[in-house]
Structures are given as C-alpha cells and as structure tokens.
Amino acid sequence: MAAVTLCALAPPRRPRPLAGMGFRLGLLLTEAPVLGVYWLLASTVSAFAQGDVRTPAAWAVVGAAALTGAGLVVIARRGLLAAPVLERTLAEGLGPDRRAALGAGQEGRPGHRRRLVRTLLAPLFPRRRDVERIPNLRYGDAGRRNLLDVYRHRSRPAGGPVLIHLHGGGYRQGRKNTQSLPLLYRFASRGWVCVSANYRLRPAARHPDHLVDLKRVIAWVRAHGPEYGADPSRLFVAGSSAGGHMAALAALTPNDAVFQPGFEDADTSVTAAVCLNGYFGPYYGQGAASSPAAHVREDAPPFLIVHGDRDTVVPAAEARRFAGTLRAASASPVVHAELPGAQHAFDLFPAVRFEAVVDAVEAFADHVLRGR
C-alpha cells in the first residue's frame, strides 16, 4: 500500500516502462484515496485485535501504515483543490456571469453534500436509478466497433440536448461503457440524451478512420436522436484521452467531406467540445495535419479542456499549448483547467475530483446553451 500510495503522490515519468507501471498502480488511489484509508484502518485494527502488534518490527509496520495514511490524506486534499481551480478557470473563460451558469441556487449545496457522501461511501459505482441505458445500437458497418449506447432519463423527456462521448485507450483499446460514466449519468439525469460509442481501433484502423466513425455517430444522432428524446440542434461532443483528440478534430472539421465518405451531405457540426485528459498531437507518425492544432479556426465552437498537472501519459504542457493555439485563433470561449495532483484517466471514478469536473462541464454547457 505504501508503494502504491507513493506512485499516486509522485508518479514516475521515466523510463517509459516504469512510468506506465506507476500510472497503473497509482490510478485508483489517485482518484479514490478513501479506499486506501479504509483498507489500512481495517488491516491495522485487525492486527491489534488479534494481538499481532508485539515486536519492534510489527510496530515499524504500524508506523509505515501511519505514514501511508498521511500520504493518502495529502492525495485527498489535492482532489478537493479541483473545485476552486475549476471555478476560477470558468470565471476567466466565461466571464462574470459564470455563477448563474454554475447553478448555485436552492439545490446546489444539498446536491454537493449528497455527492460528497456518495464519493466517500461508494466511490466506484456511478450508476443512477433514474437513468436508463439503451445498449448496442448500430450506427455503422464495422460490427461491434460501430455500436453505441444511449443514456436518457427514465421519464423520457423530449427535446433534450445531446452529449456524445468517445472513450480513450490510445486508439488501441477501450470500449464505450467504461469511461466518464459519472458525466453521462449526471447529464442524463438532468434531461440530456447522452451517447457513448465504440469506434474502430488500431491496427485494423488508422486516422482518419476513427474520426469518420465519430462523424457517423453525429450523423446518426441527427437522424435518429429525436426517437430517443434528443434535440440534435444542441449537440456537444466530448472525449477522454484519444477520445479527446477525436472530439477536438470533429469540432474543428465540421461538414468536411474528406472525413465523411458516403455521407458528405450530413451535418456534422457541433455546439461545443469537451476534452478530458486529451491528446492533441499528431497521430502515430502521420504528420501535423492529423493534429487538432492544424485545424484551429476563427469560427471554432466553444471548448472546455481539462487536464491533470501530474499526467504522465499526456503531459499537461501539450494541453496547455493546444489551448493557447486555439484561443489565439477562435472567437469562441476556450476554457482550460489544470487539476492539481490529477493523473491521466481521472474520469474513471465518481470521486471528489471528477464530480467537480462534471460540475464544471455542466456549468460550461449551460453557459453555451444560454448564449445560443
């Protein structure tokens, strides 16, 4: 537990194999340190109850457990810093009316308290009873890699905005029902229609095949979204890691026939983009044209870019650079936040940090929709 906590506190960046192992070992405790605290408390109390703490060596282990617990407290405190950082970032990117967008009204404070209790007691279970998931709807011809899930409120309201999410995994792995689930369930419970989609993966596919798949998802939502209560005229695209790369490219290449073979006339424009721990560089040796930065434009839609400052998979400097390039060209808001202590894939768990990110995405979306 001490070793895993150290990986979460100070993840190794080099060499690459060590960095990859440190990322995997420390990911859970980086986002849900309370699980480590529970484990340490249970094992330590058990050791005392069974009379195992008698020798100097046993007391040394107890001391190591206490130090590890202190490290977990530091990790938890970093998670709590996400909310004020996001609040400040929204203020800078959206203007002085962001408090209205944050919805800090009658339900705000009790809702935050309920979510805090949930993250302490059940930090691994993001599902909500008021949301139904309609799985495995086909949007293309690539078998299970062209399937999507629809999330909507069980009351089935009509005319809800749309959020499309694409998973990460380096374009090599991943599936549609594993990432950003707290975001999808929260938005669906608020009356949005959320879509999470698979897409073709390497090595069978390469750029722009993945982007074409996302464009097909957008076209599918335009054609079939109203059947599930969606209003396709209000369509946000989001993604994690590689999905963030894809979401940025889709937002910056609306209705580009090059990326819409066979459905060139479909409207693939989006209202805004949300990129979580996204990659913004070139695609596997295909040059600068495969990077979102090569497609920045003055009429780009609003962007929200959220990254961890301790990301060892995609360094925070890359997101910072892309946000600066986009901000210099775009007439729309570009909101960029760096989360203290956050690693890559911070969107996997309904922890305090990601709940704050979901609050920020909700505030950003509300601001964009009110502006329209």
N, C-alpha and C positions, 0 to 999 in steps of 0.2 A: 504493500500500500504506500509506503514511503517513496519507493521508486516511481510508482505511477503518479503520485502527487507531485514529485519533482518534475516529471515530464509535463504536467499541466502548468506548473509555476514557471518553468523556464525551458520551453521546448527546444531541443537541439535543432540547429539549422543545417549543419554539415557534419559529416558527409551525408549524401542523399539517403543511403540505406538507413543510417541512424536517425535522420530526420523523419523518414517515413515511419519507422518503428515508434519513435517518440510521439508522433502525431496520433497514431492508432492507440497507443497505450494511454495517453493522457486525455483523449477526446471526451470520454464520458464524464470524468471528474472535472474537466474544464467547465462543462455546462451544468452538471448536476453534482456539485461537491457534497451536497447533503447526503447522498448515498454513501460516500466515503465516511462521513461522520457517523452515520447510523451503523455501518459495519464496524468501525473502530470501537464505538461505545458498546455494541453487543459483544464483541470478542473480548474486550477488556473486562467488562462486568462479569462475563462468563469465567474468565481466568481467575478473577478474585473469588468468585463464588465457589469454584472448585478447588481453591487452595493452591493454585499453581504458582502464585507470585510469592516465592520464598527466598530465592537465591539472588545474589547481585546481578547475575545475568538476566534473570527474569525482570528485575526492576529496571535494568537497562532497556529491555524491550518496552516496558511501560513508558519509559522516558521517550523512546523513539516514537511511540504511538502519540504521546502528548505533542511532540514537535510536529508530527504529521498532521494532527488535528489543527494546530496553529496554521500550518500551510493551507489547509482546506478553508479555514476562515478567511485567509487572505484571498484565495480564489473566489470565495463567495462575495467578498466585498468588491472585487473587480466587477463581478456580474451586476451588482447594484449600481455601479457607475454608468451603466449603459443608458438608463433613463435620462439623467441630466444632460449627458452628451448629445443624445438624440434630440432633446428639447431645444438645446442651444443651436444645433445644426438646422433644425426646422425653422427656427426663428431667423437664422441668417439666410436660408434659402427660399423661404416662402413669404417673409415679411411679417409685420407686426400683428396681423390677424390670425396667426397660427394658433392662438389659444382657442379661438372658436372652432378651428379645424380639429383640435385635439379632443373636442367634446367634453371639456372639463365642467360638466353640469351635474345634475342631480344624481345620475347613475355612475359618474366617473369614479369617485372614491370607493364606494362599496364594491364595484367591479374589480378594481385593483386589489382590494383586500381578498376577495374570493380567489383571484388568480394567484396571489402570493401563497395562500393556504394550499391551493392545488399543487403548486410547484414544490412545496415542502412535503406534502403527503403522497403525491402521485406524479413525480416528475417525468415519467416515461409513458404516460397514457393520455394522448391529446384528444381522443375522440369525444364527441358530444352527442347526447341523445336526441337533440333537436335537429340534427343534420342527417340526411340520408345520402348514401353513396351509390351511384348507378355505375357499375363497373363494366369495363371491356367493351366499349362502343367503338366500332371500326370507323376510322377516318381515311384510310389509305389501303394499299395493296401489299404491304410488307408484313403480313401476318401479325404476330403478337407485338412486333415493334411498332405497329401502326394502330395501337389501341389506346383509348383514353377513358378516364373516369370523370363523371360529373358529380359534383357535390352541390346540394341545394337544401334549403330549409324544408322540413317535413310538411309545413303548411303550404308549400308550393306556390309562393307569391309570384306574380308576373312582373315583367319589366325590370328585373334586377340587373345591375352592372355585372360585367364579366371579368374574372381574373383567370388567366391561363398561366400555369406554372410548368416549367421544364426542369427535370432533375439534373443533378451533376453526376460526376464519375469519370471525368477526363475524356468523354466521348467513347469510353471503352466499356463502361459498366453502369449499373444503376437501373432503377425502374420507377414507375410513376407513383406508387403509393408508399413511398418511404421518406420523402424529404418535404420540409416546410408544412407538415400536416397541421401544426397549430395555426398557421396562417390560413390554410384552406378551410379548416373547420370554423375558425372565428369569422371569416368573411361570409361563409355560407350561413352561419347562424344569424348574420346581420341582413340577410336577404339577397346577398350576391349569389351568382351562379359561378362556381369555380370548376375549372377543368385542369386535370393533371394528366399529362400524356407521355407515353413511351415514344421513342424515336429510334431510327436505325443507328447502330453503333459500329465503331471500328472493330476489326479491319474490313468487314464487309462493306462498310460505307465510309465516305470521306466528305470533306467540305466540297460543295455546298449541300450534300445530301441531307444533313441534319437540319440545316436551315430550310430547305424545301419542305421537310416534314412539318416544321413549325408553321410555315406558311399554309400548309394544308390544314393544320389544326385551326388556324384563324379563319380560313375559308369555310371549314366545317361549322364553326360557331356562327358565322354569318348566315349560313344556310339552315342550320338545324337548332341553333341556340334558342329561338323562341319556343320551340317544342318543350323546352325544359324551364321556361320562365325567364329567359335571358333577353336583355336589350343589347344587341350587338353593336349599337352605335356608341356604347360606353364600354370599351374593351381595353383592359390592362394586360400587359404581358410581363411575366416575372420568371426568374430562373436562379438556380443555385450553381455556383462554380461554372462548369461547362454550359449549364443551362443559362447562366447569366451572360456568357459570351453570345449564345444563340439569341437570347432575348434582346440584347443590345443591337445585334445585327438586324434582327427583324424590325425593330423600332426605327432603325436608320435607313432601311431599304424598302419603304412602303411601295407596294404595287410594281416592284421591279420585275419585269418579265423574265429576266435572266434566272431568277430564283423561283419562278412559278411555271415550270414546264407543264403544259397541258391544262393549266388553269390561269392563263395570263390575264383574263378579264376579271378575276376575283379581286375584291377589295381586301387587301391585307394590311391596311394602315391600322395603327393602334393609338389609343388615347394617351397612354403613358407607359413607362417601363420601370421595373423594379429589379435591381441586380444585387443579389446577396452573395457575398464572398466570390464574386465573379472573376473570370479570367478575361482579359481584354487585349491580349497579344495576338500575334499571327497563329494560324492553325498549322501545326505539325509540318513545318518546312515549306508552306505554300506561299510565303511572302506576305508583305504588308497589306495587300489587297484583301486578305482573309481576316484582317483585324477590324474590330468595330471603329477604331480610331481613323481608319482610312475612309469612313463613310459619314463622318460628322457633317452636319449641315445646319443652316440657319433655321430651317423650319422643323428641326427635330422636336419630337414630343417631350414633355417633362420627364426627367429621370430622377430616380432615387437610387443611390449607390451606397450600400452598407458593407463594410469590411472590418475584419478583426486586425488590430495592430500587432498581434503576435502570430499572424498567419504564416506558417512555414511552407505551405503548398503553393499559394499565390501571394507573394509579398505585397504588403499594403501599399508600397510605392507604386505598383502597377495601377491599382485602382485610383490612387491619387493623381497619377499622370493622366489617365484617361478622363477623369472628371475635369481636370484643368483644360485639356484639349477641347472637350465638349462644351464647357462653359464659355470658352473663348469664341466659339462659333455659333452656338444656339441662342435663339431669342427666348426660349422657354426656361423655366426654373431647372437648375441642376443641383440637387441636394446630395452632398457627400458626407458620410459619417464614418469615423473610425472608432471601433468599440474597444475600450481598454481591456486588455487581458484576453480578448477573444481569439480563438484559433480558427482554422478553416472548418467549414461544415457546422457552424454554430446554430444552424436552423434545424438540426435533427431532433432536438428535445424541447418540450414545453417548459424550459427553465426560465428563471427571472430575466435573464438577458434577452432571450428571444421573445418573451412576452412583451418586453419594452420595444423590441424591433417591430413586432406586429402592431403595437400601439402607433408607432411612427408611420408604418405603411398605411394604416387606417387614416391617420391624420393627413398624410400626403395625398391619398386618394380622394378624401373628402374635399381638400383644398382644390385639387384639379377639377373635380366634378362641379363644384360651386363656381369655379372660374369659367367653366364652359356654359 
